[in-house]
């Protein structure tokens, strides 16, 4: 590890020495002040808080072919922990209205004061483009690949298509030892105008996990994305599938799949749309057999609603993936569900944009709870509920905007409280509905 830090310090020294000679350095960014009130449903208490974030974006042209990109965030006194901000996950300062992932955490569990979301070099060579460092990764609708990663990537581009490959260092152990790392190898492509307005973007990857425990996995995955744009119509679709097994126990299979599609049409007075998505989930039989056969976890980017996909709900604080979690730690990822929503965006007056959305969410597999013997019991509960969202943004000036968000979630029986004894459900407690109110002001510079 010390060797890695030495290389990092050396790289920064090289950049520092080159900075005075840089011909083109562009610095931009934003400052955001945000306040929120959240009622996630009993037994959690009402939560109110505010946070602020300062972001710098730096682009430095080292030479005609070499460019450096840096994006740095500061929480300005907010440490990024869920106890301080329940709408942030453990890896970021961001939650609702922004995108997660990026913060490193120290041994105390708190995020560092300054987070380098991205920091990488881009080199344009005669045979293609090379990028190395912490980069933004986004693919298709973003259901599988959408987060910052430490990666090496190569892209070959031609009019109408591009091809690429790369390596993600997802979990780096001792840099002198290979078997304690989790590596992602991938190849990808994009082909535009196969027919007028249609783009196909395939992605294939292989994940090799560290050498012990259930994370010792050999997993293959593919993401197939389609985008069609013609006149005022836009359509996006993505299909994701993972397969493989753990090396320690080949009986524990990995079978994960998801599908999402959305379409929107510009009516001039408003843009209207609809979206449907499905995420596989584990049945009670899978859980009792300690299998991962149908569990899908979406990326942190993909949260279809203001509340659902962002916060835990119900008396047991169950996250959207169906896992029990404390208020100080949960997953924002989606699994075991499908949803349908309709939405519309309009500008009733100049500089004001308003978006409304209504959606229904249901579990793919009914929820299961453990009884006194440690066996999962099927509750038969699969209704997750309805959500109603309303978002308004007013542009005060060209670089200053104010946003207000309101969301209400009618929690279904999936989020009720259950207990079981000897394979029989013995108690059922109704969950409260959840709602969130949020406002923020942001200036861009």
C-alpha positions as CSV (number, residue, x, y, z in Angstrom):
1,X,0.0,0.0,0.0
2,X,2.9,2.4,0.8
3,X,4.2,1.8,-2.7
4,X,0.8,2.8,-4.1
5,X,0.8,6.1,-2.2
6,X,4.4,6.8,-3.4
7,X,3.2,6.4,-7.0
8,X,0.2,8.7,-6.3
9,X,2.4,11.4,-4.7
10,X,4.8,11.2,-7.6
11,X,1.9,11.7,-10.1
12,X,0.7,14.7,-8.3
13,X,4.2,16.2,-8.2
14,X,4.5,15.7,-12.0
15,X,1.2,17.4,-12.5
16,X,2.1,20.3,-10.1
17,X,5.3,20.9,-12.0
18,X,3.5,20.9,-15.3
19,X,0.7,23.3,-14.1
20,X,2.6,26.6,-14.7
21,X,3.2,25.6,-18.3
22,X,-0.4,24.6,-19.0
23,X,-1.8,26.5,-21.9
24,X,-5.5,26.0,-21.1
25,X,-7.0,25.5,-17.6
26,X,-10.7,25.9,-17.1
27,X,-12.3,25.9,-13.5
28,X,-16.0,25.8,-13.0
29,X,-18.3,24.4,-10.3
30,X,-21.4,25.0,-8.1
31,X,-22.5,25.6,-4.6
32,X,-25.6,24.0,-3.2
33,X,-27.5,24.6,0.0
34,X,-30.2,22.1,0.8
35,X,-32.8,21.5,3.5
36,X,-35.1,18.4,3.9
37,X,-37.8,16.9,6.1
38,X,-38.4,13.2,5.9
39,X,-41.0,10.9,7.6
40,X,-40.0,7.3,6.6
41,X,-42.8,5.6,8.5
42,X,-42.8,4.2,12.1
43,X,-40.9,3.4,14.2
44,X,-38.4,5.8,12.6
45,X,-38.7,9.4,13.9
46,X,-39.2,12.4,11.7
47,X,-35.9,13.7,10.3
48,X,-35.1,17.3,9.4
49,X,-31.7,18.5,8.3
50,X,-29.7,20.6,5.9
51,X,-26.4,20.2,4.1
52,X,-24.3,22.2,1.7
53,X,-21.8,21.2,-1.0
54,X,-19.1,23.0,-2.9
55,X,-18.0,21.4,-6.1
56,X,-15.1,22.3,-8.4
57,X,-14.7,21.0,-11.9
58,X,-11.2,21.4,-13.4
59,X,-10.1,20.7,-17.0
60,X,-6.4,21.2,-17.8
61,X,-5.0,20.8,-21.3
62,X,-1.5,19.5,-20.7
63,X,-0.7,19.2,-24.4
64,X,-2.6,18.9,-27.7
65,X,-3.2,15.2,-27.0
66,X,-3.2,15.0,-23.2
67,X,-5.9,16.4,-20.9
68,X,-6.5,16.1,-17.2
69,X,-10.0,16.2,-15.6
70,X,-10.7,16.6,-11.9
71,X,-14.0,16.9,-10.0
72,X,-13.8,17.6,-6.3
73,X,-16.6,18.0,-3.7
74,X,-16.5,19.4,-0.2
75,X,-19.3,18.8,2.3
76,X,-18.3,21.9,4.3
77,X,-18.7,20.4,7.7
78,X,-21.1,17.6,6.7
79,X,-19.3,14.3,7.0
80,X,-21.5,12.3,4.6
81,X,-22.8,9.9,7.2
82,X,-26.5,8.8,7.1
83,X,-27.0,9.8,10.7
84,X,-26.3,13.4,9.6
85,X,-28.1,13.1,6.3
86,X,-30.5,10.2,5.7
87,X,-30.9,11.0,2.0
88,X,-27.2,10.4,1.3
89,X,-25.7,6.9,1.0
90,X,-22.5,5.8,2.6
91,X,-20.3,6.7,-0.4
92,X,-21.3,10.2,-1.2
93,X,-22.5,13.7,-0.1
94,X,-25.4,13.3,-2.6
95,X,-28.9,12.0,-2.4
96,X,-32.2,13.2,-3.9
97,X,-31.8,15.4,-7.0
98,X,-28.2,14.4,-7.3
99,X,-26.2,11.2,-8.0
100,X,-24.3,9.2,-5.5
101,X,-21.0,7.4,-5.4
102,X,-17.5,8.8,-4.9
103,X,-16.6,9.4,-1.3
104,X,-13.8,7.4,0.4
105,X,-14.4,6.4,4.0
106,X,-11.9,6.3,6.9
107,X,-11.8,3.6,9.6
108,X,-14.3,5.6,11.7
109,X,-17.0,5.2,9.0
110,X,-17.1,8.8,8.1
111,X,-16.5,10.3,4.7
112,X,-13.5,12.5,4.1
113,X,-14.0,16.2,4.0
114,X,-13.0,16.5,0.3
115,X,-14.1,13.8,-2.2
116,X,-12.4,13.5,-5.6
117,X,-15.4,12.1,-7.6
118,X,-13.3,12.1,-10.7
119,X,-9.6,12.5,-11.4
120,X,-8.1,11.0,-14.6
121,X,-5.9,11.6,-17.7
122,X,-7.2,11.3,-21.2
123,X,-4.7,10.8,-24.1
124,X,-5.7,10.9,-27.7
125,X,-3.3,8.7,-29.8
126,X,-3.3,7.8,-33.4
127,X,-4.7,4.4,-32.6
128,X,-7.4,5.5,-30.2
129,X,-8.1,7.2,-26.8
130,X,-6.7,6.1,-23.5
131,X,-8.1,7.1,-20.1
132,X,-6.6,6.2,-16.7
133,X,-7.8,7.2,-13.2
134,X,-11.1,7.6,-11.4
135,X,-13.7,8.0,-14.1
136,X,-17.5,8.3,-14.5
137,X,-19.0,5.1,-15.8
138,X,-22.5,5.2,-17.3
139,X,-24.2,2.8,-19.6
140,X,-27.6,2.6,-21.2
141,X,-30.3,3.7,-18.8
142,X,-27.9,3.3,-15.9
143,X,-29.5,0.2,-14.2
144,X,-26.2,-1.6,-14.0
145,X,-23.2,0.5,-14.8
146,X,-23.3,4.1,-13.4
147,X,-20.8,5.1,-10.8
148,X,-17.3,6.4,-10.5
149,X,-14.6,3.8,-10.7
150,X,-10.8,3.5,-10.8
151,X,-10.3,2.2,-14.3
152,X,-8.1,2.0,-17.3
153,X,-10.1,2.3,-20.5
154,X,-9.3,2.3,-24.3
155,X,-11.8,3.5,-27.0
156,X,-11.5,3.4,-30.7
157,X,-13.9,5.7,-32.5
158,X,-15.1,6.0,-36.1
159,X,-18.1,7.8,-37.5
160,X,-21.2,5.8,-36.6
161,X,-19.6,3.6,-34.0
162,X,-17.0,3.1,-31.3
163,X,-15.4,0.1,-29.6
164,X,-13.6,-0.2,-26.3
165,X,-12.3,-2.3,-23.5
166,X,-10.9,-1.7,-20.0
167,X,-10.2,-2.8,-16.4
168,X,-11.9,-1.6,-13.2
169,X,-10.0,-2.0,-9.9
170,X,-13.1,-2.4,-7.8
171,X,-11.5,-3.6,-4.6
172,X,-7.7,-3.3,-4.3
173,X,-6.0,-5.2,-1.5
174,X,-2.2,-5.6,-1.1
175,X,-0.8,-4.3,-4.4
176,X,1.9,-7.0,-4.3
177,X,-0.7,-9.8,-4.1
178,X,-3.2,-10.6,-6.9
179,X,-5.7,-13.0,-5.1
180,X,-7.1,-10.3,-2.7
181,X,-8.4,-8.0,-5.4
182,X,-11.8,-7.7,-7.1
183,X,-11.3,-6.9,-10.8
184,X,-13.8,-6.1,-13.5
185,X,-12.8,-6.7,-17.1
186,X,-15.1,-5.4,-19.8
187,X,-15.6,-4.7,-23.5
188,X,-18.2,-2.4,-25.0
189,X,-19.4,-0.8,-28.2
190,X,-22.0,1.6,-29.6
191,X,-23.5,1.6,-33.1
192,X,-25.5,4.6,-34.1
193,X,-28.1,5.0,-36.9
194,X,-28.4,1.3,-37.6
195,X,-31.8,2.6,-38.7
196,X,-32.5,6.3,-38.6
197,X,-32.5,7.5,-35.0
198,X,-31.6,4.1,-33.5
199,X,-28.5,3.4,-31.4
200,X,-27.5,0.0,-30.0
201,X,-24.9,-0.2,-27.1
202,X,-23.8,-3.6,-26.0
203,X,-21.6,-4.2,-22.9
204,X,-20.0,-7.5,-21.7
205,X,-18.0,-7.9,-18.5
206,X,-16.3,-10.4,-16.2
207,X,-15.9,-10.0,-12.4
208,X,-13.3,-11.9,-10.5
209,X,-13.6,-11.6,-6.7
210,X,-11.1,-12.0,-3.9
211,X,-9.9,-15.4,-2.8
212,X,-12.2,-16.2,0.2
213,X,-15.8,-16.0,1.4
214,X,-19.0,-15.6,-0.6
215,X,-17.4,-12.7,-2.5
216,X,-15.1,-15.2,-4.2
217,X,-17.2,-15.0,-7.3
218,X,-16.6,-15.6,-11.0
219,X,-19.4,-13.6,-12.6
220,X,-20.2,-12.7,-16.2
221,X,-22.6,-10.0,-17.2
222,X,-24.1,-8.2,-20.1
223,X,-26.0,-5.0,-20.6
224,X,-27.8,-4.4,-23.9
225,X,-29.1,-0.8,-24.4
226,X,-31.2,0.7,-27.1
227,X,-32.0,4.3,-27.8
228,X,-34.4,5.6,-30.4
229,X,-35.0,9.3,-31.2
230,X,-37.2,10.6,-33.9
231,X,-38.7,14.1,-34.1
232,X,-40.5,14.6,-30.7
233,X,-40.4,11.0,-29.6
234,X,-37.6,9.4,-27.5
235,X,-37.4,5.8,-26.3
236,X,-34.8,4.1,-24.1
237,X,-34.5,0.4,-23.2
238,X,-32.0,-1.7,-21.3
239,X,-31.7,-5.4,-20.5
240,X,-29.2,-6.6,-17.9
241,X,-28.2,-10.2,-17.0
242,X,-25.6,-11.6,-14.7
243,X,-24.6,-15.3,-14.3
244,X,-21.9,-17.3,-12.5
245,X,-21.1,-18.9,-9.1
246,X,-18.9,-18.6,-6.1
247,X,-15.7,-20.6,-6.2
248,X,-16.0,-21.7,-2.6
249,X,-19.4,-23.2,-3.1
250,X,-20.5,-23.8,-6.8
251,X,-24.0,-24.6,-5.5
252,X,-24.5,-20.9,-4.7
253,X,-25.5,-19.6,-8.1
254,X,-25.6,-16.0,-9.3
255,X,-28.6,-15.3,-11.6
256,X,-29.6,-11.7,-11.8
257,X,-31.6,-9.9,-14.4
258,X,-33.5,-6.7,-15.0
259,X,-35.3,-4.9,-17.8
260,X,-36.4,-1.2,-18.1
261,X,-38.0,0.9,-20.8
262,X,-39.2,4.4,-21.0
263,X,-40.7,6.6,-23.7
264,X,-41.5,10.3,-23.8
265,X,-43.1,12.6,-26.3
266,X,-42.9,16.4,-26.5
267,X,-46.4,17.9,-26.9
268,X,-44.9,21.5,-27.0
269,X,-47.0,22.5,-24.0
270,X,-45.5,19.6,-22.0
271,X,-43.4,16.6,-22.3
272,X,-45.2,13.4,-21.2
273,X,-43.8,9.9,-20.6
274,X,-44.1,6.5,-19.1
275,X,-41.6,4.0,-17.7
276,X,-41.6,0.4,-16.7
277,X,-38.9,-1.7,-15.1
278,X,-38.4,-5.1,-13.6
279,X,-35.7,-6.3,-11.1
280,X,-35.4,-10.0,-10.2
281,X,-35.6,-10.9,-6.5
282,X,-35.0,-13.8,-4.2
283,X,-37.8,-16.1,-3.1
284,X,-38.1,-17.7,0.4
285,X,-36.8,-20.9,-1.1
286,X,-33.7,-19.1,-2.4
287,X,-33.1,-17.5,1.0
288,X,-33.5,-20.8,2.9
289,X,-31.0,-22.4,0.6
290,X,-28.5,-19.5,1.0
291,X,-28.6,-18.9,-2.8
292,X,-28.2,-15.7,-4.8
293,X,-30.1,-17.2,-7.7
294,X,-32.5,-14.3,-8.5
295,X,-31.2,-11.3,-6.6
296,X,-30.6,-8.2,-8.7
297,X,-29.1,-5.0,-7.4
298,X,-29.3,-1.9,-9.6
299,X,-26.7,0.7,-9.6
300,X,-26.8,3.7,-7.2
301,X,-27.8,6.0,-10.1
302,X,-31.0,4.3,-10.9
303,X,-33.7,5.6,-8.4
304,X,-37.0,5.9,-10.2
305,X,-38.8,7.9,-7.5
306,X,-38.0,10.6,-5.0
307,X,-38.7,8.2,-2.0
308,X,-38.7,4.7,-3.4
309,X,-35.1,3.8,-4.4
310,X,-33.7,6.4,-2.0
311,X,-34.8,5.8,1.5
312,X,-35.9,2.8,3.8
313,X,-39.5,2.5,4.6
314,X,-41.8,0.8,7.1
315,X,-41.7,-0.3,10.7
316,X,-38.6,-2.4,10.2
317,X,-36.9,0.2,8.0
318,X,-36.8,-2.1,5.0
319,X,-34.8,-0.8,2.1
320,X,-36.1,-1.1,-1.5
321,X,-34.1,-4.3,-1.9
322,X,-36.1,-5.9,0.9
323,X,-33.3,-6.0,3.4
324,X,-33.6,-4.8,7.0
325,X,-31.5,-1.9,7.8
326,X,-30.8,0.6,10.6
327,X,-31.2,4.3,10.1
328,X,-27.4,4.6,10.0
329,X,-26.9,2.3,7.1
330,X,-28.9,0.9,4.2
331,X,-28.8,0.1,0.5
332,X,-30.3,2.5,-2.0
333,X,-30.2,-0.2,-4.6
334,X,-33.3,-1.8,-6.2
335,X,-34.2,-5.5,-6.2
336,X,-37.2,-7.8,-6.1
337,X,-39.6,-5.4,-7.7
338,X,-41.2,-4.0,-10.7
339,X,-42.9,-0.6,-11.2
340,X,-44.8,1.4,-13.7
341,X,-45.0,5.2,-13.7
342,X,-46.3,8.1,-15.8
343,X,-44.9,11.6,-15.7
344,X,-45.1,15.0,-17.3
345,X,-42.9,18.1,-17.4
346,X,-44.1,21.6,-18.3
347,X,-43.1,25.2,-18.0
348,X,-46.3,27.1,-17.0
349,X,-44.4,30.4,-16.8
350,X,-41.0,31.6,-18.0
351,X,-38.0,30.2,-16.1
352,X,-40.2,27.7,-14.1
353,X,-40.2,24.0,-14.8
354,X,-42.6,21.6,-13.0
355,X,-42.5,17.8,-13.1
356,X,-45.1,15.5,-11.7
357,X,-45.0,11.7,-11.5
358,X,-47.3,8.9,-10.3
359,X,-46.2,5.3,-10.0
360,X,-47.1,1.9,-8.6
361,X,-44.5,-0.6,-7.2
362,X,-45.0,-4.3,-6.5
363,X,-42.6,-7.0,-5.3
364,X,-41.5,-9.7,-7.7
365,X,-41.5,-12.2,-4.9
366,X,-43.6,-11.9,-1.7
367,X,-41.6,-10.8,1.3
368,X,-40.1,-13.5,3.6
369,X,-39.2,-13.1,7.3
370,X,-37.2,-15.3,9.6
371,X,-39.0,-17.3,12.3
372,X,-37.6,-18.4,15.7
373,X,-35.8,-21.3,14.0
374,X,-34.0,-19.1,11.5
375,X,-36.1,-20.3,8.6
376,X,-37.6,-17.8,6.1
377,X,-41.4,-17.8,6.1
378,X,-43.3,-16.4,3.1
379,X,-45.7,-13.6,4.2
380,X,-47.6,-13.4,0.9
381,X,-47.1,-9.6,1.0
382,X,-46.1,-8.2,-2.4
383,X,-47.8,-4.8,-2.6
384,X,-45.1,-2.1,-2.1
385,X,-47.4,0.9,-2.7
386,X,-47.9,4.0,-4.8
387,X,-45.8,7.1,-5.0
388,X,-46.7,10.7,-6.0
389,X,-43.9,13.2,-6.7
390,X,-43.9,16.9,-7.6
391,X,-40.8,18.8,-8.4
392,X,-40.5,22.5,-9.3
393,X,-37.4,24.4,-10.3
394,X,-37.3,28.2,-10.9
395,X,-34.3,29.8,-12.6
396,X,-33.8,33.0,-10.7
397,X,-30.9,34.1,-13.0
398,X,-28.9,32.2,-15.7
399,X,-26.7,30.6,-13.0
400,X,-28.9,30.6,-9.9
401,X,-31.9,28.2,-9.4
402,X,-34.3,27.3,-6.6
403,X,-35.9,23.8,-6.4
404,X,-38.8,22.5,-4.2
405,X,-39.6,18.8,-4.0
406,X,-42.6,17.0,-2.5
407,X,-43.2,13.3,-2.4
408,X,-45.8,11.0,-0.8
409,X,-45.5,7.2,-0.6
410,X,-48.5,5.0,0.3
411,X,-46.7,2.0,1.9
412,X,-48.2,-1.3,1.0
413,X,-48.4,-4.5,3.0
414,X,-44.8,-5.4,1.9
415,X,-43.5,-2.8,4.4
416,X,-45.7,-4.0,7.3
417,X,-44.2,-5.4,10.4
418,X,-44.2,-9.3,10.6
419,X,-43.0,-11.9,13.1
420,X,-43.2,-15.7,12.7
421,X,-42.9,-18.7,15.0
422,X,-42.4,-22.3,13.8
423,X,-43.1,-21.4,10.2
424,X,-46.3,-19.5,10.9
425,X,-46.9,-15.7,10.8
426,X,-47.9,-14.7,14.3
427,X,-48.0,-10.9,14.2
428,X,-48.8,-8.2,11.6
429,X,-48.3,-4.5,12.2
430,X,-49.5,-1.9,9.6
431,X,-46.8,0.4,8.2
432,X,-47.2,4.1,8.1
433,X,-47.0,6.0,4.8
434,X,-43.9,8.0,4.1
435,X,-43.3,11.5,2.8
436,X,-40.5,13.9,2.0
437,X,-40.2,17.7,1.6
438,X,-37.0,19.2,0.2
439,X,-35.8,22.5,-1.0
440,X,-32.4,23.6,-2.4
441,X,-30.8,26.6,-3.9
442,X,-27.8,26.3,-6.2
443,X,-25.4,28.6,-7.9
444,X,-23.2,27.6,-10.8
445,X,-20.0,29.4,-11.7
